[in-house]
Amino acid sequence: MSSIHSLNHVVVKRDAAIHRARVIWRRLSAHATYAISPMLLLSLWAWVAQSGLFPPQILSSPLDVWRDFLMLLESGELQDNLGISMVRLLAGFVVGALPGIAFGIALALSRSVEAYCGWTFATLRQMPTLVMIPMFVLVFGVGETLKIVIVAKATFFPVALATCEAVRALPRAQLEVAQLLKLRGWVLYRRVVLPAVAPGIVTGIRIALSRSWLVLISAELLAADSGVGEMMQLARQSLQTDTVMVCIFIAGAVGFLFDRILRGIERSVLRWQRA
């Protein structure tokens, strides 16, 4: 009897080990799958750079770009310009996101706001931010105010639209219950509206942050004396393609990091809402 029990115990342990091995293998396979396309692109890039189809001033090799990246890190130039861009992004994002949330809630709940501002909002949000840069330059100059205004404009409309749609999707039953409980003003927003629309707001913030980062880099390319975009522009004028590629990869990496972080926050908010 004891031998049968020991055999069953061994079988259970074996099955558990096999299951763990399969789980680990699936996870490794998933991560390996994610790496396939970047590795293919990197290999193609290296092959084209070594083939001589383009001169080094036009297309640097991956190794040259890596060396330049290390040199920029060692000199501190990359960190300084990236830090300046991050400060601009944060300032403009706060200036655009907070009013965007407030306006989105008001547009969804107030018929007066929708009547007076609905069409104007729908028209202005269709205007590309990059197209408006020349006008912003005439009004605000080329100083720091220009970058903050551009980021704020690129942030305000996606956040306001996402907030408005989230509030409009709010079940009327929740608002009716809140009215029966005599919840008014800020108490109504804090206890009913904001918790219900938080996932939609986070989604709007995620989309707006990615767009704002791209718009900021574009604005720095056109009118700036510092920042990642300005660093890229100076490198282009000097035919330093390796530095241009470093800036491109940094811009992409920062945007990807923002997206992944906010997707994680979005999932956490959804779990909190369901709980």
Secondary structure, DSSP 8 states (H G I E B T S, - for coil): -HHHHHHHHHHHHHHHHHHHHHHHHHHHHHHHHHHHHHHHHHHHHHHHHHHTSS-TTT---HHHHHHHHHHHHHHTHHHHHHHHHHHHHHHHHHHHHHHHHHHHHHHHH-HHHHHHHHHHHHHHTTS-TGGGHHHHHHHHTTSHHHHHHHHHHHHHHHHHHHHHHHHHTS-HHHHHHHHHTT--HHHHIIIIIHHHHHHHHHHHHHHHHHHHHHHHHHHHHHS-SSSHHHHHHHHHHTT-HHHHHHHHHHHHHHHHHHHHHHHHHHHHHHHHHH-
